[in-house]
Amino acid sequence: MASRIKSGIFIIAEITGTEGERIVALQAAYDPRLLKLGRPHVTLAGSSGMGPIAPDTTVAELEERLLPIATTTPPIVLRFGRPTQFMQTEIVVLPLDPHGPLRTLHERIKTSGLRAAPPRFFFTPHVTLSLYREQPRDVLAKLLRERFDEPVTIDRIECHLTKDTGESRHLITLPLSG
């Protein structure tokens, strides 16, 4: 869930390709401020299912814990569900199936031994379309009618040190090469 940012390390998988560009266009049209948070992505650690990883975790420790996971995980093909409002909020997300290979990757990260804050929500993987802006009813209805029928593939994970201020610094990228 795209909740209030907490300091710590987040692990994300960027959504690329044609569908990634389409998401960028929708974010620009419906909530341009969201673009400041970076490219469209699904958060694997730092929000739902696993809180932010301790900010004092070193890059060497991240590599030690995550490299074995990345090298034994093949790229993952995902399909988006219909856009939905997140839990009685104005936030609009593209939900992803919380089971299967994405869940397995999340659980492997969660049980890797990295120190992390407790999660605020159950694992609910998604890509955010609109976060900050309250949409007029007709505009919201139009956004909720969007469909993403093409699959997307995530082929790498990235670790970012994120601060309460919203500042974020990329730490490492690991290809999924299993």
Buried (B, 14 or more C-beta within 10 A) or exposed (E): BBBEBBBBBBBBBBBBEEBBEBBBEBBEEBBEEBEEBBBBBBBBBBBBBBBBBBBEBEEEBBBEBBEEBBEEBEBBEBEBEEBBBBEEEBBBBBBBEBEEBBBEBBEBBBEBEBBBBEBEEEBBBBBBBBBBBEBEEEBBEEBBEBEBEEEBBBBBBBBBBBEEEEEBEEBBEBEBEE
